């Protein structure tokens, strides 16, 4: 397909071919102020309501309002949706919606050959072309050969559609993202009604904006229909899924609901302290909405204060939690050491991003693993977990809280920018089916020997709320005497306490499910190992390789310390290992250190997630290099 189809305002009928496809990938791209995140999220929500499975990939610059029309200021939102299981946001978009020349230039190289490119041709004025680095208008030369291009004056048609709503020129122009959404809804046979209802709720305080965006949406649908802009309308059927109630959920939503559920199941108040930092800030925004559930949120003046407040909440008998990203984990390290020494239940969520320092604040990376494992002075071990999908944050947040409360220890839960902002359909669990969390407070003076007497099974110390009659005790950063909690400089006692704290964390392995293969069988020629947000990509790559006749298995880790008890023997059953991660080899190093296994690494630190094709190519290289 090639050439540019410019909008012809003469109606040409309404008959068009309908074609059913298994899946499709769409990318919306434009300036940061063009509403691409809203547009993509609304399409995703509509797809979910109509039963499609999906995965999303929001991508936006670090600046709050990057320079308009520049390559650095482009914001995008990609979604893959389908009538079958969807594991990734897709490698290459089948349809690119480019709201300006910069968006076209940045994202055109990713579009699949023969893909559709939908542009606002009014944005391709000389000033905007020059700002994006174009010497000539790509809509007027041969540079878009090989793509199907539809150029529509979105800004003008939007302003005409909303002319009677009483908006300023600026407000009217900003409705064009819903015009574009209407075009894409028509192209992929989506029902606009959920979006209309959402607009009513979103702009309840400004009904004129609700009406304008509704009219822009309708105009996009009507233009696509009346002018037959697209030769084919694509239908994507509902995906097979177990019966139940579903909702679209982001990683931030899932973590928030997981923390709230854990606190309720433990009978403890959730006290969440945080300092704003991208991409962890969304979790504070979500939790602040749940005060009616007894959630206490506190925006601290810095990362150190946030960690200290969470530790103080745990000392006072609450479920203490905080979240951060990248540099914030550095600042929390000293307080994490205090929580290890005081043996208090604390959950720290690290939404990883590109580093070091400020690095790539809005881009994903998995480079905090070794920091989570070892980033504290002294011998200060603690459990480390990782979420694998946006919705998985719910279960992993509960798991982190369960371990923290049962073993009286701080826990780090790793996620990343992809998971925090990404979304997927999520089956809403039955609250009654979620087990209670054991979080007993010690209140009996007759059985209290001191703050460091220990449970024989878990080695957890008793949790005593300050002010409990006859249970005065001392904890803190100085080393304490075993059992009594008195300050102690005795070398033998220090040795014993260090070993007890390490053994307590080692016993957390009892809470860790056995490692299991996502794809393949033991003894296959190659095992691909990953953790965190790489789950979908690695699983899909292994499936594709197996369809080609390759004996490839895949394994994904959610528990990184302690590692699953059966992991070492399982790894040993494969002649070749490939560890894929968004860093320079941290999990690979950890596995070699623990089990002595040798593995090849597939490593990427570009601020972008793996594509399935990248992992498939690495699998082929490994198998071809095998003796």
C-alpha positions as CSV (number, residue, x, y, z in Angstrom):
1,X,0.0,0.0,0.0
2,X,1.4,3.4,-0.8
3,X,0.6,7.0,-1.6
4,X,-1.2,9.7,0.4
5,X,-5.0,9.8,0.6
6,X,-6.0,13.4,1.4
7,X,-9.4,14.2,2.6
8,X,-12.0,14.8,-0.1
9,X,-15.0,16.5,1.3
10,X,-17.3,15.0,-1.3
11,X,-19.3,12.1,0.2
12,X,-18.7,8.8,-1.7
13,X,-21.0,6.4,0.0
14,X,-20.9,4.2,3.0
15,X,-20.2,0.6,1.8
16,X,-17.0,-0.8,3.1
17,X,-15.4,-4.3,3.6
18,X,-15.4,-5.7,7.1
19,X,-12.4,-7.9,7.9
20,X,-11.8,-9.9,11.1
21,X,-8.3,-9.9,12.5
22,X,-6.9,-11.8,15.5
23,X,-5.0,-8.8,16.9
24,X,-3.9,-5.2,16.0
25,X,-1.3,-2.7,17.3
26,X,-2.1,1.0,17.3
27,X,0.2,3.8,18.4
28,X,-1.0,7.4,19.1
29,X,1.7,10.0,19.0
30,X,1.8,13.8,19.2
31,X,3.0,16.7,21.4
32,X,2.9,16.3,25.2
33,X,-0.2,18.6,25.1
34,X,-2.0,16.7,22.4
35,X,-3.6,14.3,24.9
36,X,-2.1,11.1,23.5
37,X,-2.1,9.4,26.9
38,X,-5.8,10.1,27.4
39,X,-6.6,9.0,23.8
40,X,-4.7,5.7,24.2
41,X,-6.2,5.0,27.6
42,X,-9.7,5.6,26.2
43,X,-9.1,3.3,23.3
44,X,-7.8,0.6,25.7
45,X,-10.7,1.0,28.1
46,X,-13.1,0.6,25.2
47,X,-11.3,-2.5,23.9
48,X,-11.5,-4.0,27.3
49,X,-15.2,-3.3,27.7
50,X,-15.8,-5.1,24.4
51,X,-13.9,-8.2,25.7
52,X,-10.5,-7.8,24.0
53,X,-7.3,-8.8,25.7
54,X,-4.7,-6.1,25.6
55,X,-1.4,-4.7,26.8
56,X,-0.4,-1.0,26.7
57,X,2.9,0.9,26.5
58,X,2.6,4.6,27.4
59,X,5.8,6.7,26.6
60,X,6.3,10.3,27.3
61,X,9.1,12.8,27.8
62,X,10.4,13.7,31.3
63,X,9.6,17.4,30.9
64,X,6.2,18.4,32.1
65,X,5.7,20.4,28.9
66,X,8.4,19.7,26.4
67,X,9.0,22.2,23.5
68,X,6.0,21.9,21.1
69,X,6.7,20.3,17.8
70,X,10.2,19.0,18.7
71,X,11.3,15.4,18.5
72,X,12.1,15.5,22.2
73,X,8.6,16.6,23.0
74,X,6.8,13.6,21.4
75,X,4.5,11.6,23.6
76,X,3.0,8.3,22.6
77,X,0.7,5.5,23.7
78,X,0.8,2.0,22.1
79,X,-1.8,-0.7,22.6
80,X,-2.0,-4.2,21.2
81,X,-5.5,-5.7,21.5
82,X,-6.9,-8.9,20.2
83,X,-9.4,-11.7,20.4
84,X,-6.7,-14.0,21.7
85,X,-4.2,-13.9,24.6
86,X,-2.1,-10.7,24.4
87,X,1.2,-10.7,26.3
88,X,3.0,-7.6,25.0
89,X,2.1,-4.1,23.7
90,X,3.4,-5.3,20.3
91,X,6.6,-4.8,18.4
92,X,5.5,-2.7,15.5
93,X,2.3,-0.7,15.1
94,X,-0.1,-1.6,12.3
95,X,-1.6,1.9,12.6
96,X,0.2,5.1,13.6
97,X,-1.8,8.2,14.4
98,X,0.7,11.1,14.1
99,X,-0.7,14.5,15.2
100,X,2.3,16.5,13.9
101,X,5.5,16.1,11.8
102,X,7.7,15.4,14.9
103,X,5.5,12.5,15.9
104,X,5.7,11.1,12.3
105,X,9.5,11.4,12.2
106,X,10.0,9.7,15.6
107,X,7.6,6.9,15.1
108,X,7.4,6.1,11.4
109,X,10.5,3.8,11.5
110,X,8.6,1.5,13.9
111,X,5.5,1.1,11.7
112,X,5.0,-2.3,10.1
113,X,5.5,-2.4,6.3
114,X,2.2,-1.6,4.6
115,X,0.9,-0.2,7.8
116,X,-1.6,2.7,8.0
117,X,-0.4,6.2,8.9
118,X,-3.1,8.7,9.9
119,X,-2.0,12.3,10.1
120,X,-3.4,15.8,10.8
121,X,-2.2,17.4,7.6
122,X,-2.9,20.9,8.9
123,X,0.0,20.4,11.3
124,X,2.4,19.9,8.4
125,X,3.0,23.6,7.9
126,X,6.5,24.9,7.1
127,X,7.3,26.0,10.7
128,X,6.3,22.6,12.1
129,X,8.3,20.7,9.4
130,X,11.4,22.8,10.1
131,X,11.1,22.3,13.9
132,X,10.9,18.5,13.3
133,X,13.9,18.5,11.0
134,X,12.1,17.9,7.7
135,X,13.6,19.6,4.6
136,X,10.4,18.9,2.7
137,X,6.9,17.9,3.4
138,X,6.8,14.1,3.6
139,X,3.1,14.2,2.6
140,X,4.1,15.7,-0.7
141,X,7.1,13.5,-1.8
142,X,7.8,9.8,-2.0
143,X,9.1,9.3,1.5
144,X,5.9,7.6,2.6
145,X,5.9,5.0,-0.1
146,X,5.1,1.6,1.3
147,X,2.5,2.9,3.8
148,X,-1.1,3.7,3.5
149,X,-1.4,7.3,4.5
150,X,-4.6,9.1,5.3
151,X,-4.3,12.9,5.8
152,X,-7.2,14.7,7.5
153,X,-7.5,18.4,8.5
154,X,-8.3,17.4,12.1
155,X,-7.8,20.7,13.7
156,X,-10.2,22.5,11.3
157,X,-12.9,19.8,11.3
158,X,-12.7,19.7,15.1
159,X,-13.2,23.4,15.5
160,X,-16.1,23.3,13.1
161,X,-17.7,20.5,15.1
162,X,-17.4,22.3,18.4
163,X,-18.1,25.8,17.1
164,X,-21.3,26.2,19.2
165,X,-19.9,25.1,22.5
166,X,-18.5,28.5,23.6
167,X,-14.9,27.4,23.8
168,X,-11.8,29.5,23.2
169,X,-9.8,28.7,20.0
170,X,-7.2,26.9,22.2
171,X,-9.8,24.8,24.0
172,X,-11.5,23.9,20.7
173,X,-8.2,22.9,19.1
174,X,-7.4,20.6,22.1
175,X,-10.5,18.5,21.3
176,X,-8.8,17.2,18.2
177,X,-7.5,14.1,20.0
178,X,-11.1,12.9,20.3
179,X,-11.7,13.6,16.6
180,X,-8.7,11.3,15.9
181,X,-10.1,8.8,18.4
182,X,-13.4,8.8,16.5
183,X,-11.5,8.0,13.2
184,X,-9.7,5.1,14.9
185,X,-12.9,3.8,16.5
186,X,-14.5,3.6,13.1
187,X,-11.4,1.9,11.6
188,X,-11.5,-0.8,14.3
189,X,-15.2,-1.1,14.8
190,X,-15.2,0.1,18.4
191,X,-18.2,1.2,20.4
192,X,-17.8,4.9,21.4
193,X,-20.5,4.8,24.1
194,X,-18.1,4.0,27.0
195,X,-16.0,7.1,26.0
196,X,-19.1,9.3,25.9
197,X,-20.0,8.2,29.5
198,X,-16.4,8.8,30.6
199,X,-16.5,12.3,29.2
200,X,-19.6,13.1,31.2
201,X,-17.8,12.0,34.4
202,X,-14.5,13.6,33.6
203,X,-15.9,17.0,32.8
204,X,-18.9,17.0,35.1
205,X,-17.8,20.4,36.4
206,X,-17.5,21.8,32.9
207,X,-20.3,20.4,30.8
208,X,-19.3,22.5,27.8
209,X,-16.0,20.6,27.6
210,X,-17.9,17.3,27.9
211,X,-20.2,18.3,25.0
212,X,-17.3,19.6,22.8
213,X,-15.3,16.4,23.2
214,X,-18.4,14.3,22.5
215,X,-19.0,16.3,19.3
216,X,-15.4,15.9,18.2
217,X,-15.6,12.2,18.8
218,X,-18.8,12.0,16.8
219,X,-17.3,14.1,14.0
220,X,-14.4,11.7,13.7
221,X,-16.7,8.8,13.4
222,X,-19.0,10.5,10.9
223,X,-16.1,11.7,8.7
224,X,-14.6,8.2,8.6
225,X,-18.0,6.7,7.7
226,X,-19.3,9.3,5.2
227,X,-16.1,9.8,3.3
228,X,-15.0,6.2,3.4
229,X,-11.5,7.1,4.4
230,X,-10.4,3.5,5.0
231,X,-10.8,0.7,2.5
232,X,-11.3,-1.9,5.3
233,X,-12.9,-1.7,8.7
234,X,-11.2,-4.2,11.0
235,X,-13.1,-6.2,13.6
236,X,-11.3,-7.8,16.6
237,X,-13.4,-10.3,18.4
238,X,-13.6,-10.8,22.2
239,X,-10.8,-12.9,23.7
240,X,-11.6,-16.1,25.5
241,X,-11.3,-15.6,29.2
242,X,-12.5,-17.3,32.3
243,X,-15.9,-16.1,33.5
244,X,-15.9,-13.3,36.0
245,X,-15.9,-9.6,36.5
246,X,-13.0,-7.7,34.8
247,X,-11.7,-4.2,34.8
248,X,-8.8,-2.4,33.1
249,X,-6.0,-1.9,35.6
250,X,-2.7,-0.1,35.6
251,X,0.3,-1.1,37.7
252,X,-0.2,1.9,40.0
253,X,-3.9,0.9,40.5
254,X,-3.0,-2.7,41.2
255,X,-0.3,-1.8,43.8
256,X,-2.6,0.6,45.6
257,X,-5.4,-2.0,45.8
258,X,-2.9,-4.6,46.9
259,X,-1.6,-2.5,49.8
260,X,-5.1,-1.6,50.9
261,X,-6.3,-5.2,50.8
262,X,-3.2,-6.4,52.7
263,X,-3.8,-3.9,55.4
264,X,-7.5,-4.9,55.7
265,X,-6.6,-8.6,55.8
266,X,-4.1,-7.9,58.5
267,X,-6.4,-5.7,60.5
268,X,-3.8,-2.9,60.4
269,X,-4.0,0.7,59.3
270,X,-2.1,1.4,56.0
271,X,0.2,4.3,56.5
272,X,1.8,5.3,53.2
273,X,4.5,8.0,53.1
274,X,6.0,9.2,49.9
275,X,7.9,12.0,48.2
276,X,6.9,12.8,44.6
277,X,9.2,11.1,42.0
278,X,8.5,9.7,38.5
279,X,7.1,7.1,38.0
280,X,6.3,6.2,41.6
281,X,4.2,9.3,42.2
282,X,1.1,7.8,40.7
283,X,0.9,5.4,43.7
284,X,0.5,8.3,46.1
285,X,-2.1,9.8,43.9
286,X,-4.1,6.6,43.9
287,X,-3.9,5.9,47.6
288,X,-4.9,9.4,48.6
289,X,-8.3,8.7,47.1
290,X,-9.0,5.9,49.6
291,X,-9.2,7.8,52.9
292,X,-12.6,6.3,53.4
293,X,-10.9,2.9,53.8
294,X,-8.8,4.2,56.6
295,X,-5.7,4.8,54.5
296,X,-3.3,7.4,55.8
297,X,-1.2,9.1,53.2
298,X,1.6,11.5,53.9
299,X,3.6,13.6,51.3
300,X,7.0,14.1,53.0
301,X,9.5,16.9,52.3
302,X,12.1,14.4,50.9
303,X,12.8,10.7,50.4
304,X,14.5,10.3,53.7
305,X,11.6,11.7,55.7
306,X,9.2,9.5,53.8
307,X,11.1,6.4,54.7
308,X,11.4,7.5,58.3
309,X,7.7,8.2,58.5
310,X,6.9,4.7,57.2
311,X,9.3,3.1,59.7
312,X,7.7,5.2,62.5
313,X,4.3,4.0,61.4
314,X,5.4,0.4,61.6
315,X,6.9,1.0,65.1
316,X,3.5,2.3,66.1
317,X,1.7,-0.8,64.9
318,X,0.6,0.2,61.4
319,X,1.5,-1.4,58.1
320,X,4.2,1.1,56.9
321,X,4.8,1.5,53.2
322,X,6.5,3.9,50.8
323,X,7.5,4.0,47.2
324,X,10.2,5.6,45.2
325,X,12.1,5.4,41.9
326,X,15.8,5.3,41.1
327,X,17.6,8.0,43.1
328,X,15.0,7.8,45.9
329,X,16.1,4.3,46.7
330,X,19.6,5.6,47.3
331,X,18.3,8.0,49.8
332,X,16.1,5.4,51.6
333,X,19.0,3.0,52.1
334,X,20.1,4.2,55.6
335,X,16.5,4.0,56.8
336,X,16.2,0.6,55.4
337,X,19.2,-0.4,57.4
338,X,17.4,1.0,60.5
339,X,14.3,-1.1,59.7
340,X,16.5,-4.2,59.3
341,X,18.1,-3.6,62.7
342,X,14.9,-2.7,64.4
343,X,13.2,-5.6,62.6
344,X,10.0,-3.7,61.7
345,X,7.5,-4.6,58.9
346,X,8.0,-2.2,56.1
347,X,7.2,-2.4,52.4
348,X,9.3,-0.3,50.0
349,X,8.2,-0.2,46.3
350,X,10.8,0.8,43.8
351,X,9.4,1.8,40.4
352,X,12.7,1.4,38.4
353,X,13.7,3.8,35.7
354,X,16.7,4.6,33.6
355,X,19.7,5.7,35.6
356,X,22.1,6.6,37.1
357,X,21.2,9.8,38.8
358,X,18.2,11.5,37.2
359,X,18.9,9.4,34.1
360,X,15.8,8.7,32.1
361,X,13.0,9.5,34.5
362,X,10.1,8.3,32.4
363,X,11.7,5.3,30.7
364,X,11.9,1.7,32.0
365,X,15.0,-0.1,33.2
366,X,15.7,-3.1,35.6
367,X,19.0,-1.7,36.9
368,X,18.1,-1.6,40.7
369,X,18.2,-5.3,41.4
370,X,21.7,-5.4,42.9
371,X,20.9,-2.2,44.8
372,X,17.8,-3.9,46.3
373,X,19.8,-7.0,47.2
374,X,22.9,-5.3,48.6
375,X,22.5,-1.5,48.7
376,X,22.9,-1.0,52.5
377,X,26.0,-0.8,54.6
378,X,26.7,-3.6,57.0
379,X,25.1,-7.0,56.8
380,X,21.5,-6.0,56.2
381,X,19.7,-8.7,54.1
382,X,16.0,-8.4,53.3
383,X,13.5,-10.1,50.9
384,X,13.2,-8.8,47.4
385,X,10.2,-9.4,45.1
386,X,9.2,-8.2,41.7
387,X,5.9,-7.8,39.9
388,X,5.6,-9.2,36.4
389,X,2.6,-7.5,34.8
390,X,0.6,-4.4,35.7
391,X,-2.2,-6.5,37.3
392,X,0.4,-8.7,39.1
393,X,1.2,-5.8,41.3
394,X,-1.9,-6.6,43.3
395,X,-0.8,-10.1,44.3
396,X,2.8,-9.2,44.8
397,X,1.9,-6.2,47.0
398,X,-0.1,-8.6,49.2
399,X,2.8,-11.1,49.1
400,X,5.3,-8.4,50.2
401,X,3.1,-7.3,53.1
402,X,2.5,-10.9,54.2
403,X,6.3,-11.5,54.4
404,X,7.0,-8.2,56.1
405,X,4.3,-8.8,58.8
406,X,5.0,-12.5,59.4
407,X,8.8,-12.2,59.5
408,X,9.0,-8.7,61.0
409,X,11.3,-7.4,58.2
410,X,11.4,-4.7,55.6
411,X,10.7,-6.0,52.0
412,X,11.5,-4.4,48.7
413,X,9.0,-4.9,45.8
414,X,10.4,-4.0,42.4
415,X,8.4,-2.7,39.5
416,X,9.3,-0.3,36.7
417,X,8.0,2.5,34.5
418,X,6.4,0.1,32.0
419,X,4.4,-1.7,34.6
420,X,3.4,1.4,36.6
421,X,1.9,3.1,33.5
422,X,0.9,0.1,31.5
423,X,-2.6,-1.5,31.7
424,X,-4.3,-4.8,31.1
425,X,-7.6,-6.5,31.8
426,X,-7.7,-7.8,35.3
427,X,-10.1,-10.3,36.9
428,X,-11.5,-8.7,40.1
429,X,-10.8,-11.2,42.9
430,X,-13.3,-12.3,45.5
431,X,-12.2,-10.6,48.7
432,X,-13.4,-13.5,50.8
433,X,-11.0,-15.8,48.9
434,X,-7.9,-13.8,49.9
435,X,-6.4,-15.3,53.0
436,X,-6.0,-13.2,56.1
437,X,-2.5,-11.9,56.9
438,X,-1.1,-12.9,60.3
439,X,-0.1,-9.7,62.1
440,X,-0.5,-10.3,65.9
441,X,0.5,-7.6,68.3
442,X,2.1,-8.9,71.5
443,X,0.2,-7.7,74.5
444,X,0.8,-10.2,77.3
445,X,3.5,-9.2,79.8
446,X,3.7,-12.7,81.2
447,X,5.1,-14.1,78.0
448,X,7.3,-11.2,77.0
449,X,11.0,-11.7,77.7
450,X,12.2,-8.9,75.5
451,X,11.8,-7.3,72.0
452,X,14.2,-9.8,70.4
453,X,12.8,-13.1,71.7
454,X,11.9,-15.0,68.5
455,X,9.3,-17.2,67.0
456,X,10.9,-20.7,66.6
457,X,9.5,-21.1,63.1
458,X,10.1,-17.7,61.5
459,X,12.6,-16.1,63.9
460,X,10.3,-13.0,63.9
461,X,10.5,-10.9,67.0
462,X,7.3,-9.8,68.8
463,X,5.5,-6.7,67.6
464,X,4.7,-4.5,70.5
465,X,2.9,-1.2,70.1
466,X,4.5,1.6,72.2
467,X,2.5,2.3,75.3
468,X,1.3,-1.2,75.8
469,X,1.2,-1.6,79.6
470,X,4.2,-3.4,81.2
471,X,5.8,-4.0,77.8
472,X,8.3,-1.2,77.7
473,X,11.2,-2.1,75.4
474,X,14.0,-0.6,73.4
475,X,14.8,-1.0,69.7
476,X,16.8,1.3,67.4
477,X,19.9,1.6,65.2
478,X,22.4,0.5,67.8
479,X,23.1,-3.2,68.1
480,X,20.9,-4.8,70.8
481,X,21.4,-7.8,73.1
482,X,19.7,-10.9,71.9
483,X,16.2,-11.3,73.6
484,X,16.4,-8.4,76.0
485,X,17.0,-5.5,73.5
486,X,19.6,-3.8,75.7
487,X,22.3,-1.9,73.8
488,X,25.2,-4.3,73.4
489,X,28.7,-3.9,72.1
490,X,29.6,-7.5,72.9
491,X,31.3,-9.0,69.8
492,X,29.8,-12.5,70.2
493,X,26.3,-11.0,70.5
494,X,26.8,-9.0,67.4
495,X,27.9,-12.1,65.5
496,X,24.8,-13.9,66.8
497,X,22.4,-11.1,65.9
498,X,23.8,-10.7,62.4
499,X,23.4,-14.4,61.8
500,X,19.9,-14.5,63.2
501,X,18.7,-11.7,60.9
502,X,20.2,-13.4,57.9
503,X,18.7,-16.8,58.9
504,X,15.3,-15.1,59.3
505,X,15.4,-13.8,55.8
506,X,16.6,-17.2,54.5
507,X,13.5,-18.8,56.1
508,X,11.3,-16.6,53.9
509,X,12.0,-19.3,51.3
510,X,9.0,-21.1,52.9
511,X,6.8,-18.4,51.4
512,X,8.3,-18.6,47.9
513,X,6.4,-20.8,45.4
514,X,8.6,-23.3,43.4
515,X,10.0,-22.0,40.2
516,X,8.1,-23.3,37.2
517,X,8.5,-23.1,33.5
518,X,6.2,-20.7,31.6
519,X,6.9,-22.6,28.3
520,X,8.7,-25.7,27.3
521,X,9.9,-28.7,29.2
522,X,12.9,-29.6,31.4
523,X,15.9,-30.7,29.3
524,X,15.1,-28.5,26.3
525,X,18.1,-27.1,24.4
526,X,17.8,-23.6,25.9
527,X,16.2,-22.0,28.9
528,X,15.4,-18.2,28.7
529,X,15.2,-16.7,32.1
530,X,13.8,-13.3,33.1
531,X,12.2,-11.3,35.8
532,X,9.9,-8.3,36.2
533,X,8.3,-6.7,33.2
534,X,10.0,-9.0,30.7
535,X,7.5,-11.8,31.3
536,X,5.2,-11.3,28.3
537,X,8.0,-10.7,25.8
538,X,10.0,-13.7,26.9
539,X,7.0,-16.0,27.0
540,X,5.8,-14.9,23.5
541,X,9.4,-15.3,22.1
542,X,9.6,-18.8,23.5
543,X,6.2,-19.7,22.0
544,X,7.3,-18.4,18.6
545,X,10.6,-20.3,18.8
546,X,8.7,-23.5,19.7
547,X,6.3,-23.0,16.8
548,X,9.4,-23.1,14.6
549,X,10.4,-26.4,16.0
550,X,13.0,-25.1,18.5
551,X,13.3,-26.8,21.9
552,X,13.2,-23.7,24.0
553,X,11.8,-23.2,27.5
554,X,11.2,-20.0,29.5
555,X,11.2,-19.3,33.2
556,X,10.2,-16.1,35.0
557,X,11.2,-15.0,38.6
558,X,9.0,-13.0,40.9
559,X,11.0,-13.9,44.1
560,X,14.6,-12.7,43.8
561,X,15.7,-13.1,47.5
562,X,15.3,-15.7,48.7
563,X,15.2,-17.4,45.3
564,X,12.9,-20.4,44.9
565,X,14.2,-23.5,46.7
566,X,14.1,-25.6,43.5
567,X,15.7,-23.1,41.2
568,X,19.3,-24.3,41.3
569,X,18.4,-27.9,40.3
570,X,16.0,-26.7,37.7
571,X,18.6,-24.5,36.0
572,X,21.0,-27.4,36.0
573,X,18.7,-29.4,33.8
574,X,19.3,-27.2,30.8
575,X,22.5,-27.2,28.7
576,X,22.3,-23.5,27.8
577,X,20.9,-20.5,29.7
578,X,19.9,-17.1,28.3
579,X,19.1,-14.4,30.8
580,X,17.2,-11.4,29.3
581,X,16.9,-8.3,31.4
582,X,16.9,-4.5,31.0
583,X,20.3,-3.9,32.6
584,X,23.8,-5.0,31.9
585,X,23.5,-8.5,33.5
586,X,22.5,-8.2,37.2
587,X,20.2,-11.3,37.5
588,X,22.8,-13.3,35.5
589,X,25.4,-12.3,38.0
590,X,23.1,-13.2,40.9
591,X,22.4,-16.6,39.5
592,X,26.0,-17.3,38.9
593,X,26.9,-16.2,42.4
594,X,24.2,-18.4,44.0
595,X,24.4,-21.6,41.8
596,X,27.7,-21.4,39.8
597,X,25.7,-21.6,36.6
598,X,27.1,-20.0,33.4
599,X,24.6,-18.1,31.2
600,X,24.7,-15.7,28.3
601,X,23.0,-12.4,28.7
602,X,20.6,-10.5,26.5
603,X,20.9,-7.0,27.9
604,X,19.3,-3.7,26.9
605,X,19.5,-0.2,28.5
606,X,17.9,2.0,26.0
607,X,14.8,3.1,28.1
608,X,12.7,0.8,26.0
609,X,11.3,-2.7,26.7
610,X,12.4,-5.7,24.7
611,X,10.6,-6.5,21.5
612,X,9.6,-10.1,20.9
613,X,11.7,-10.1,17.7
614,X,14.8,-9.1,19.7
615,X,14.4,-12.1,22.0
616,X,13.6,-14.5,19.2
617,X,16.7,-13.4,17.3
618,X,18.8,-13.9,20.5
619,X,17.3,-17.4,20.9
620,X,18.3,-18.3,17.3
621,X,21.8,-17.0,17.8
622,X,22.2,-19.1,21.0
623,X,20.9,-22.3,19.3
624,X,23.0,-21.8,16.2
625,X,26.1,-21.3,18.3
626,X,25.5,-24.5,20.3
627,X,28.1,-27.2,19.7
